[in-house]
Structure formats: structure tokens, C-alpha cells
Amino acid sequence: MLRLGAAAAGGAALLGAAAAGAVLAGWLPGQVALKRTLGMTGTDGTVPAVTPGTVHVEQLRSAARGREVTLVTMLPPATAASPDLPVCVLLHGRGNDAQGMTALGVPQFLAAAVQGGVPPFAVVAVDGGDATYWHQHAPGGDDPQAMLREELPGWLHARQLPTPRAALGISMGGSGALQYAIGRTRAGRNLDAVALLSPALFRTWADARTTGGYADEADWQAHEPTLQLDRARIGALGVWCGQEDPFCPAARQAAQQARARQAHFPDGEHTDGFWRRVMPDALALLGHTLTTG
């Protein structure tokens, strides 16, 4: 029997018990709005009240993208850049950029993780474009993956940091992180770990075409990670996606297909609050894997 709390009972009284139960079970449209109203999409995470480590924000010229991009380097507290410090590249979602990752609280989450016993590592974020889905749409055009593969290592080496061995992708950046992992596998340099938060993945062209992130169906087929996951070799994959997130079915499929080490699908939506809630777990997976493999 479906049991509702006091708030849920109020919603049921308005809709009728049977209708409210059906909506909550996913049988009728409007389930997410109702669950949100009833406080059933999970709590928002909060940025830890800790002092972050050093954060460097720089503007660099990317030949691959044909423009200036922002590079944000985040270090744990009391940790200096070093060729021995593992690096995770952080790929942002649509409508965001590298600096938006500091607003999300990643430097504080990194500091809290290390203070809690996660081995130290650096996180670097770089601009990938608003609707690129982290890939080149036409020959000779904006190519975020080429930037990651060919330019980012040199930028990091010049700053006494090694080539990334892990990737953290949020929403659109989740697609980018898997594309990056697939490209690294093709080059014979597998990633040790990948963490995906609400990855924007598309199981059909009908879904993908609505985003404007792909030039056409052939472009989607060439770059959609769920069509190529058998080509990726990832030491440890973690997937976190809320049940009320429209990308959840595709995220579940990807986790199963790639045999994710961790796969978590709690109540939650496609929001900063959800990403802050699961960020500690994602950073723990990345940090421990980068140290132990």
C-alpha cells in the first residue's frame, strides 16, 4: 500500500487518492512537479563550510577551439602543484563554463574530501562551449575533444601538473567525459576513473535532435557515447543520476553497459542541488581510484 506523509496526504486530498498515487508511481504526467511539491525529490546538497585550497583562473588561447578559453585549476589545501599530484579534468554542463564549477563549490568539496581522508588530487576545469556536447560538429570547426587531448596536457605540464588520469562530467559534460575516455582508449592511454553526474546521454536520435547539440543523425551516431561504450576502457566508472531526471533511463543503461563500479539512482532532479548532494561520493571514488587504481 502507498503510504504518504502529512504533506503528501494533502496532495492526495486535492487530486484524489487514486490519482495522486498513480502520479507518484509514474503512471501519469506531472509526477516530478508533484513529488517536488511534496518534498520527495531528495534534499539539496550544500557547499561544505571549509576553506578551499588554491584556485587559479587563467585565460588561454585554444587553437582547437579557435578562441580564448578559461582554465581553472583547483588544488587541495596545503598542496602545491607537482608532477606527482594526480589530476582529474572536470567537464561542465550546458549553459555553464569552467568558472561555474567554482560557483558549484568544487574547491570546497575537494578540500572537504581530502580533509576526510581522500588522497589528494587536483581538479582542472576548462571551457567546452555552451551546446557543443564536447565534440566537433564540422571539419575544421570548434573541437573541444582535440583541446582536451592535444592542448590540455601541455597547459598542465607548464604548470607542473601531469596529464589527467580521471574525468568528472556533469550533464553535458558527462557525455564529454565518456567521449574523452573513449578517445584516450583509442590512443592507448586509458583513464583510471570517470565519475558522471546526471550525464546527458541519448538512446535515440529523436531524443538527441531536440538539443541542438548534434549537426545531424550521423553526427550523433559518431559521437554518442552510449553507442561506443564497448570501446572505452575505464578503471573505475561511477554514475549518479536522480530518478526524477529525464536522463535517468539512459544513465542506468550506460552504467549497466559499462559495468560501473558504482551506480546510484536516488530521488533527485537535474539540478545543482543534486550535484552538490552526490559530489562527495564522486570525489571519493576519483581520489581513491587515482591512488590505488
NUTOR-301435 format. One record per atom (N, C-alpha, C): x, y, z. Coordinates in steps of 0.1 Angstrom, whole numbers, plus 2048, in hexadecimal, padded with zeros to 3 digits. Each point is the difference from the previous one (the first is absolute). Example, Ala and Ser with C-alpha at 12.3 -4.5 7.8 and 13.67 -1.06 7.14 Angstrom:
BEGIN
8847C784E7F780C80080980C8007FC80B7F980980B8007F880B808
***
This chain:
BEGIN
8097F48007F780C80080980C8007FC80B7F880880C8007FD80880C80A8048087FF80780C80580F7FE7F980A80380380E7FE80280780D80980980180180880C7F580B80080180980A7F680A8017FF8097F480B8047FA8008087F47FA7F97F58057F37FE7FB7F87F57F17FE8017FB7FE80D7F27FE8027F880C7FB80580C8027FA80C7FB7FF8007F180B7FC7FA7FF7FF7F17F67F67FB7FF7F48087F77F67FC7F28058017FD80880B7F38058027FC8097F48098077FA7FD80A7F57FE7F87F38087F57FE7FF7F97F47F77F48007FD7FB80C7F97F380180B7F68037FE7F780980A7F78058057F87F47F87FB7F88047F77F58088077F67FC80C7FC8078087F680E80480680180480C80C80580680A7F48017FB7F48048097F48008057FD7F27F78017F68057FD7F380A8097FB7FF80D80380A80A7FC80D7FD8068007FD80D80D7FD8078067F47FB7F87F67FC8067F47FA8058017F27FE80C7FA8048027F37F77FD7F57F37FE8037F67FC7F67FA80B7F980180C8067F980C7FA80A80B7FE7FD8097F780980C7FE7FF80880D80B80880280180980C8057FA80C8067F47FF8057F980C80B80880780A8067F880B8068057FC80D8087F68087FA7FC80C8067F97FD80E7F87F58007F97FD80C80A7FB80B80A7F77FC8097FC80980980B80680380A7F780780B8057F880880A7F48027FD7F780780A7FF7F980D8007F38007FF7F880C80E7FD80680A8067FB80E7FE8068057F27FE7FC7FA7F58047F27FE80B7FE7F580780B7FC80A7FF7F680E8018068017FE80E80D80080680480E80480980080A80480D80580C8067F880180D7FF80B8067F980D7FF80980B7FD7F980D80080780480E80280980280A80580D8038108007FF80580C7FD80F8017FE8067FF80E80A7F88028067FF80E80680D8057FE80280D80580C80680F7FE8048087FF7F680F7FE80280780A7F780D8028038088097F88067F87F57FD8057F38067F87F580F8027FE8067F87F880D8027FD80280A7F580C8017FA80380A7F67F77FD7F37FB80B7FB7F88007F380680A7F78057FB7F48068097F67F68017F47FD80C7FC7F78027F48088087F68017FA7F48088057F57F98007F38048097F77FB8017F380B7FB7F67FC7F67F880A7FA7F77FA8007F28098007F67FB7FF7F28007F17FC7F47FB7FC7FF7F37FB7FF8007F180A7FA7F98007FF7F27F57F67FB7FE7F68087F67F67FD7F28058007FD80A8097F38068017FF80D7F980C8067FC80080C7F87FB80C80880480080D7FB80B80980880080D7FE80A80880580080E7F77F78098067F98087F97F880A80580280E7F87FD80A80480180E8057F380580B8008068057F480780080380F7F97F78087FF80280E8077F480780A8028088087F68067FD80180F7FB7F58067FC7FF80E8097F680780680480B8097F88077FB7FE80E8037F48077FB7FF80E80880A8097FB80280C80880980980E7FB80380980980180E7FD8048067F67F67FC8017F48067F77F58048097F580D7FD7FC8058087F47FF7F77F48008077F48007F97F480D7F87FF7FF7F47FA80B7F77FF7FD7F57F580B7FC7F97FE7F67F67FB7F38068017FE80D7FB7F48077F28018057FA80C7FF7F28028057F67FC7F57F87F58027F77FC7F67F680B7FC7FC8007F47F680A7FB7F47FA7FB7F48068037F37FD7FA7FB80C7F87FD7FE7F47FA80B7F87F18008027FA80B8037F28028027FA8077F47F57F97FB7F98067F47F38048047FD80D7FD7F48078057F47FC7F77F48048047F47FD7F97FC80C7F77F57FE7F97FB80A7F77FC80C80780380C7FB7FC80C80680A80480B80B7F980280980380A80E8017FA80A80280880E8017FC8097FC80B80D8017FD80A7FC80A7FE80780E7FF80E7FF7FE80780C7F37FD8087F67FB7F97F47FB8078037F580980B7F87FE8037F580980480580E80680C80080380680D7F48048077F68067F97F38048067F97F48058027F47FA7F97F48048067FB80E80C8058038077FD80C80A7F57FF8057FC7F48097F67FF80D80280880680C80180C8018087FD7FD80F7F48038057FD7FD80E7FE7F18027F97FA7F67FD7F180080E7F98008098047F780D7FA80080780180D80080C80680780280D7FA7F780B7F27FF8007FA7F880A8037F17FD8017FC7F48037F27FD80E7FC8058098087FD80E7FE80580180080F7F980A80680080080F7FA7F48067F77FA7F87F97F48058077F37FD80C8017FA8087F47FD8027FB7F27F98087F78027FC7F280E8057FB8087F87FA80E8047FB7FF80C7F880A8098017FF80D7F98017FE7F17F98087F98018017F17FC80E7FC8038047F47FC80D7FB7F47FE7F67F880B8007F58007F680280C7F77FF7FE7F380180B7F77F48007F77FB80C7FE7F48027F78048097F57FA7FE7F48038087F57F38027F87FF80C7F97F48027F97FE7F77F47F47FA7FE7FE7F77F57F58057F77FA80C8027F68057F87F27FD8067F68087FB7F37FF8067F87F47FB8007FE7F37F77F57FA8097F77F780C7FE8038097F87F87FE7F18027FB7FD80C8017F280580E7FA7FF80980980180E7FD8028067F87F47FB8047F48067FA7F47FF8097F48087FD7F68018087F47F47FD7F77F980A7FB7F47FE7F88038007F180B8067FC8038017F280F8017FE8067FA7F680E8007FE80680E80080A80280880680D8017FA80A80A7F57FB8067F98098098047FE80F7F98068098027FF80E8017F280580C7FC8068027F28038057FF80F7F67FF8098047FF80E8087F38047FD7F57F98077F480380F8017FC8038067F580E8037FC80780980A7F880980580680980B8047F780C7F77F78048037F780C80C7F77FD8007FA7F480B7F67FD80D8077FD80080B7F880C8057FA80680C8077F780880680580D80680080080F7F67F980680080180F80C7F98078057F57FB80C7FB80680C80A8018028077F480B80A8007FE80B80A7F38058007FD80A80A8037FC80E7FC7F48038027FB80E80F7FE8038087FA7F680E7FE80280780D8037FC80A7F980680E8027FD80580E7F67FA8077FC80480D8047F580B8097F87FC8067F68097F57F58047F77FD7F77F67F68028007F67F57FD7F38038007F67F67F38007F78017F87F67F47FE7F77F57F98097F38047FE7F57FA8088007F17FF7FD7FA80B7FD7F18007F27FD8037F880B8027F27FD8047F780C7FA7F37FE8007F780A7FB7F38008087FB80C8027F48028077F78087F77F47FA7FC7F78077F77F38038067FB80C7FE7F28038057F78037F47F57FA7FF7F68027F68067FE7F280080B7F88077FF7F380F7FC80180680480B80E7FC8038017F18027F57F98048017F28018027F97F37F98057F68027FB7F280F8037FC80480C80380E8037FD80A7F88077FE7FC80C8097F88088017F27FA7F57FB7FC8007F27FA8078017F27FD80B7F88078017F380F80180280480780B80E8028038067F28047F97F98088057F28038027F77F47F68017F78007F87F480C8047F780280D7FF80C8057F880D7FC80780180080D80C7FC8078037F17FE7F57F88008027F27FD8057FD7F27FB8077F78057FF7F280F8037FF80480980880E8058008097F78097FA7F68078077F780880480680E7F880A80480380680D7F28018087FD7F58067F37FF8077FF80980C7F48048037FE80880C7FE7F680C80680480B7FE7F980C7F28008067FA80C7FF7F28018057F880B7F97F37FE8007F78097FA7F48018097FC80C8047F38028087F78087F87F37FB7FF7F68077F87F58048097FC80D8007F58058087F58057F67F57F98007F58037F78048017F28077F67FA8068017F37F58027F580280A7F77F78027F58027F77F57FA7F48018027F67F67F37FD7F88017FC7F47F47FF7F87FF7F27F97F67F88037FE7F37FB7FB8007F27FA80B7FB7FB8007F380380E7FA8008007F280280D7F97F48098037F47FB8017F480880380280880C8067FA80B80380880C80B80A7FE80B7FC7F980C8087FF7FD80C7F77F87FF7F67FE80B7F67FA80C8077F97FE80B7F980C80680A80980780D7FC80280980880880880A7F88017FE7F38088087F780F7FE8028037F580780E7FD8038077F77F57F87FC7F68057F87F67FC8057F28098007F77FD8067F27F57F87F98007F38027F67F77F98017F38077F97F67FA8007F380680D7F97FF8078027F580D7FA7FE80A80680B7FF80D80380880680A7FE7FA80E7F37FD8037FC7FA80C8067F28017FE7F87F58057F280080F80080280780A7FB80F80080080580480E7F880780880580580D7F87FC80C7F47FA7FF7F97FC80B8077F580880380280D8087F68077F97F38027F38008017F97F38038017F77F48038057F48027F77F580E7FB7FE80980480980E7FD7FF8077FB80D7F87FE80A8057FD80D8097F38007FD7F77F78097F47FF80E8037FC80280D7FB80E8047FD80780780B7FA80280B80680780B8067F680A80C8038058067F980B80280980C7F87FF80A80080980B8037F880D80A8048088037F880C7F47FF8097FA80B8037F48018097F680A7FB7F47FC7FD7F68097FC7F580280B7FC80C8037F68038097F58087F97F37FD8037F58077F97F680380B7FD80D8017F68058097F58087F87F37FC8027F68087F97F37FE8077F980B8027F38008077F57F97F97F77FA8077F57F87FA7F680A7F880080C8057F780A7F98078087F580C7FC7FD8088067F57FC7F97F37FD8087F57FC7FA7F480B7F77F980C80280580B7F87FB8027F38077F87FD80A8037F58097FF7F27F87F67FE7F78017F37F980C7FE7F880580A7FA80D7FF7F880C7FE80980080780C80B7FE8098007F28067F47FA8038007F28048057F77F67FC8027F48057F77F580F8017FE80580C80180F8027FE8077F980C7FB80280C8077FA80C8007F17FE7F57FA7FB8007F17FF8097FC7F47FF8077F58087FD7F480F80080380480A80880E8028038057FA80D7F77F88068037F980C80680A80B7F880A80380580A8098037FA80E80B8058068037FC80D7F680580A7FB80C7FE7F68068097F58057F77F47FE8037F48057F97F580380A7FD80D8017F680480A7F58087FA7F47FD8027F48077FA7F680380B8038098097F780480A7F680A7FB7F68048097F780B7FC80980C7FD7FC8087F680780C7FD7FE8057F180280D7FE7FE8067F380D8047FA7FF8067F480B8057F980480E80480680180C80280D80780E80080780480D80280C8028087FF7F980E7F48018067FE7FA80D8027F18007FC7F97F58037F280080F7FD7FE8078087F780E7FE7FE80880380C7FC80A80880780280D7FD7F580A7F57FA7FF7FD7F58098097F47FD8037FD7F48077F47FD80F8037FD80480C80080E8047FD80A7F98097FD7FF80E80A7FA8088037F17FC7F57F97FD8027F27FC8087FF7F37FD8097F68088007F480E80380280480A80880E8038038077F58077F97F98098067F58078037F57F77F77FD7F68047F57F780C8047F880080D7FB80B8047F880D80080780080680C80D8018088067F28047F77F78058057F38048057F87F47F98017F48047F97F580D8057FA80280D80080C8067FB80C7FC8087FE7FC80C80B7FC8098027F17FF7F57F88008027F28017FE7F97F37F98067F67FE7FA7F37F47F7801
***
